[in-house]
């Protein structure tokens, strides 16, 4: 089940999130990972200690040489730190991959709270990238920033996902991991309505890169011809098993086990 996935995201020197997690995920699920690096970060399981942005024109060059030669069956975006980067990525995709499904992980802040998206870039994300995308995959803080509403419970999640759907994506998967609830509930909003995905909590601090991993898993599914609900369901199962079998590395929020044997 090959499937070419172009990943446009930042690098994580600790290997748990970002481009590194994306490549591992796509490969584990049988796809082929291609990359355009948007930023370099110095980080580990305890936090982000430095960020060097990649110039927009070089991000565009990376995208162009990949798309013109190798092509892509899906695109996944992660850390796009500025409005200029978002505008550049949107322009290249519109030119060279207008019909390729796009999965957006709207990375706004790292797990330690470090801001990874400029404040003025949120408007660019909503205006130039979300419209026509296949799936938007925000966590609750990201959904609050994009929708303008406070999310306290599952009903609020449903309302926020519906609001985000009106901004242009074909589907919104709002992740409930930040919610104080008895179970983990993710809300999928599409034109067909609302679908809930529920699971039990896993008692683990090794959750670094879960957002990157899930979005890349969904993108891989779309690249392989799965529909959105099936790609979401498989991606959630893959992430769950990666948390359950995490290697336990680091002194903070450790990485997942992306290489676990997986059969959906």
C-alpha positions as CSV (number, residue, x, y, z in Angstrom):
1,X,0.0,0.0,0.0
2,X,2.3,2.7,-1.1
3,X,1.3,6.3,-1.1
4,X,3.5,9.4,-1.6
5,X,3.1,11.9,1.2
6,X,4.8,15.3,1.0
7,X,5.4,16.6,4.5
8,X,6.0,20.4,5.0
9,X,7.0,20.9,8.6
10,X,9.8,21.7,11.1
11,X,12.6,19.4,12.2
12,X,12.7,18.0,15.8
13,X,16.3,17.3,16.9
14,X,14.9,15.0,19.6
15,X,13.3,12.8,16.9
16,X,9.9,12.6,18.6
17,X,7.8,15.1,16.7
18,X,8.0,17.2,13.5
19,X,9.5,15.9,10.3
20,X,11.2,13.0,12.1
21,X,7.9,11.7,13.5
22,X,6.2,12.3,10.2
23,X,8.7,10.2,8.2
24,X,8.6,7.4,10.8
25,X,4.8,7.3,10.7
26,X,4.4,7.4,6.9
27,X,7.0,4.6,6.6
28,X,5.5,2.4,9.3
29,X,2.1,2.6,7.5
30,X,3.5,1.6,4.2
31,X,3.8,5.0,2.5
32,X,6.6,6.9,1.0
33,X,7.6,10.1,2.8
34,X,8.9,13.2,1.0
35,X,9.8,16.4,2.9
36,X,10.2,20.2,2.7
37,X,11.7,21.4,6.0
38,X,10.2,24.7,7.2
39,X,12.3,25.2,10.3
40,X,15.1,23.8,12.4
41,X,14.5,23.4,16.1
42,X,16.8,22.5,19.0
43,X,14.5,20.5,21.3
44,X,14.3,17.4,23.4
45,X,11.6,15.9,25.6
46,X,11.8,18.8,28.1
47,X,11.2,21.6,25.6
48,X,12.2,23.8,22.7
49,X,15.4,25.6,23.1
50,X,15.9,27.3,19.8
51,X,14.3,27.8,16.4
52,X,15.9,28.7,13.0
53,X,13.2,29.5,10.3
54,X,13.9,28.3,6.8
55,X,13.4,31.1,4.2
56,X,10.1,30.8,2.4
57,X,11.8,30.8,-1.0
58,X,13.9,27.7,0.0
59,X,10.8,25.9,1.3
60,X,9.2,26.6,-2.1
61,X,12.2,25.2,-3.8
62,X,12.1,22.0,-1.8
63,X,8.4,21.6,-2.6
64,X,8.9,22.3,-6.3
65,X,11.7,19.8,-6.9
66,X,9.8,17.1,-5.1
67,X,6.4,17.7,-6.8
68,X,7.8,18.1,-10.3
69,X,9.8,14.9,-10.1
70,X,8.3,12.5,-7.6
71,X,4.7,13.8,-7.3
72,X,2.5,13.3,-4.2
73,X,-0.7,11.5,-3.4
74,X,-1.3,13.6,-0.2
75,X,0.3,16.6,1.5
76,X,0.7,17.1,5.3
77,X,1.7,20.5,6.8
78,X,3.0,20.9,10.3
79,X,4.9,23.9,11.7
80,X,4.5,26.8,9.3
81,X,5.8,29.6,11.5
82,X,4.9,32.8,9.6
83,X,2.3,34.3,7.2
84,X,5.0,34.5,4.5
85,X,5.7,30.7,4.8
86,X,1.9,29.9,4.7
87,X,1.4,32.1,1.7
88,X,4.3,30.5,-0.1
89,X,3.2,27.0,0.7
90,X,-0.3,27.7,-0.5
91,X,0.9,29.2,-3.7
92,X,3.1,26.2,-4.6
93,X,0.4,23.8,-3.8
94,X,-2.2,25.7,-5.9
95,X,0.2,25.6,-8.8
96,X,1.6,22.1,-8.6
97,X,-0.7,20.0,-6.5
98,X,-4.2,21.7,-6.6
99,X,-6.1,18.4,-6.4
100,X,-3.9,16.6,-4.0
101,X,-5.6,16.1,-0.5
102,X,-4.0,18.3,2.1
103,X,-4.0,17.4,5.8
104,X,-3.2,20.4,8.1
105,X,-1.8,20.1,11.6
106,X,-2.1,23.7,12.7
107,X,0.9,23.8,14.9
108,X,0.6,26.9,17.1
109,X,2.6,26.0,20.2
110,X,4.9,23.2,21.4
111,X,3.9,21.0,24.3
112,X,6.0,23.2,26.6
113,X,4.1,26.3,25.5
114,X,6.7,27.7,23.1
115,X,5.0,29.7,20.4
116,X,5.7,28.2,17.0
117,X,3.3,30.2,14.9
118,X,3.3,34.0,14.6
119,X,0.1,35.6,15.8
120,X,-0.5,37.3,12.5
121,X,0.0,34.0,10.7
122,X,-3.3,32.6,12.1
123,X,-5.3,34.8,9.6
124,X,-3.1,33.6,6.7
125,X,-3.7,30.0,7.7
126,X,-7.4,30.5,7.7
127,X,-7.4,32.6,4.5
128,X,-4.9,30.7,2.3
129,X,-4.5,27.2,3.4
130,X,-7.6,25.9,5.2
131,X,-10.0,26.6,2.3
132,X,-10.2,23.4,0.2
133,X,-8.0,21.3,2.5
134,X,-9.0,17.7,3.0
135,X,-8.7,17.5,6.8
136,X,-7.8,20.0,9.6
137,X,-6.5,18.3,12.7
138,X,-6.4,20.8,15.6
139,X,-6.1,20.1,19.3
140,X,-8.3,22.0,21.7
141,X,-6.0,25.1,22.2
142,X,-5.5,25.3,18.4
143,X,-9.2,25.0,17.8
144,X,-9.9,27.8,20.3
145,X,-7.4,30.0,18.6
146,X,-8.9,29.3,15.1
147,X,-12.6,29.4,16.1
148,X,-12.5,32.2,18.7
149,X,-14.5,30.2,21.2
150,X,-13.6,28.6,24.6
151,X,-13.9,24.8,24.6
152,X,-14.9,23.2,28.0
153,X,-16.7,20.0,27.1
154,X,-17.7,17.7,24.2
155,X,-20.6,19.9,23.2
156,X,-18.2,22.8,22.8
157,X,-15.9,20.6,20.8
158,X,-18.8,19.8,18.4
159,X,-19.7,23.5,18.1
160,X,-16.0,24.5,17.4
161,X,-15.5,21.7,14.9
162,X,-18.6,22.8,13.1
163,X,-17.4,26.4,13.1
164,X,-14.0,25.4,11.7
165,X,-15.8,23.4,9.0
166,X,-17.3,26.6,7.7
167,X,-13.9,28.1,7.2
168,X,-13.2,25.8,4.2
169,X,-11.8,22.4,5.0
170,X,-13.7,19.3,3.9
171,X,-13.3,17.7,7.3
172,X,-12.2,18.7,10.8
173,X,-10.9,16.3,13.4
174,X,-10.9,18.1,16.7
175,X,-8.8,16.1,19.2
176,X,-9.9,15.9,22.8
177,X,-6.7,15.0,24.6
178,X,-6.6,18.4,26.4
179,X,-10.1,17.9,27.8
180,X,-10.7,16.9,31.4
181,X,-13.0,14.0,30.8
182,X,-13.4,10.3,31.7
183,X,-12.4,9.2,28.2
184,X,-10.6,10.6,25.2
185,X,-13.1,11.8,22.6
186,X,-12.1,13.1,19.2
187,X,-14.8,14.8,17.1
188,X,-14.9,14.5,13.3
189,X,-17.0,17.0,11.5
190,X,-17.8,16.7,7.8
191,X,-20.6,17.7,5.4
192,X,-22.3,14.4,6.4
193,X,-22.4,15.4,10.1
194,X,-20.6,14.7,13.3
195,X,-18.8,11.4,14.2
196,X,-17.3,10.7,17.6
197,X,-14.2,8.5,18.2
198,X,-13.8,7.5,21.8
199,X,-11.1,5.7,23.7
200,X,-9.8,5.1,27.2
201,X,-7.0,7.2,28.7
202,X,-3.4,5.8,28.7
203,X,-1.5,6.6,31.8
204,X,1.8,7.8,30.2
205,X,3.9,11.0,29.9
206,X,5.3,9.7,26.7
207,X,3.1,11.6,24.3
208,X,5.6,13.9,22.5
209,X,4.6,14.2,18.8
210,X,1.1,12.6,19.0
211,X,-0.4,15.5,16.9
212,X,2.3,15.2,14.2
213,X,1.9,11.5,14.2
214,X,-1.8,11.4,13.9
215,X,-2.0,14.0,11.1
216,X,0.7,12.1,9.1
217,X,-1.1,8.8,9.7
218,X,-4.3,10.3,8.3
219,X,-2.4,11.8,5.3
220,X,-0.9,8.4,4.6
221,X,-4.3,6.8,4.6
222,X,-5.7,9.4,2.2
223,X,-2.6,8.8,-0.1
224,X,-3.4,5.1,-0.1
225,X,-7.0,5.7,-1.1
226,X,-8.8,5.4,2.3
227,X,-11.7,7.7,3.0
228,X,-11.4,10.2,5.8
229,X,-13.3,8.3,8.6
230,X,-11.3,5.1,7.8
231,X,-8.0,7.0,7.7
232,X,-8.9,8.6,11.1
233,X,-9.8,5.3,12.7
234,X,-6.6,3.6,11.5
235,X,-4.5,6.7,12.5
236,X,-5.9,6.7,16.0
237,X,-5.2,3.0,16.5
238,X,-1.7,3.5,15.2
239,X,-1.1,6.4,17.7
240,X,-2.6,4.5,20.6
241,X,-0.3,1.5,20.1
242,X,2.7,3.8,19.6
243,X,1.9,5.4,23.1
244,X,1.3,2.0,24.7
245,X,4.7,0.7,23.5
246,X,6.7,4.0,24.0
247,X,10.4,3.4,24.7
248,X,10.5,5.6,27.7
249,X,13.3,7.9,26.5
250,X,14.0,11.3,28.0
251,X,13.2,13.1,31.2
252,X,10.2,15.0,30.0
253,X,7.4,14.1,27.6
254,X,9.0,11.2,25.8
255,X,8.6,10.0,22.2
256,X,6.3,7.4,20.9
257,X,7.2,4.0,19.4
258,X,6.6,4.7,15.8
259,X,8.1,1.4,14.7
260,X,5.7,-0.9,16.5
261,X,4.3,-3.8,14.5
262,X,1.0,-2.5,13.1
263,X,-1.9,-4.3,11.5
264,X,-5.2,-2.4,11.4
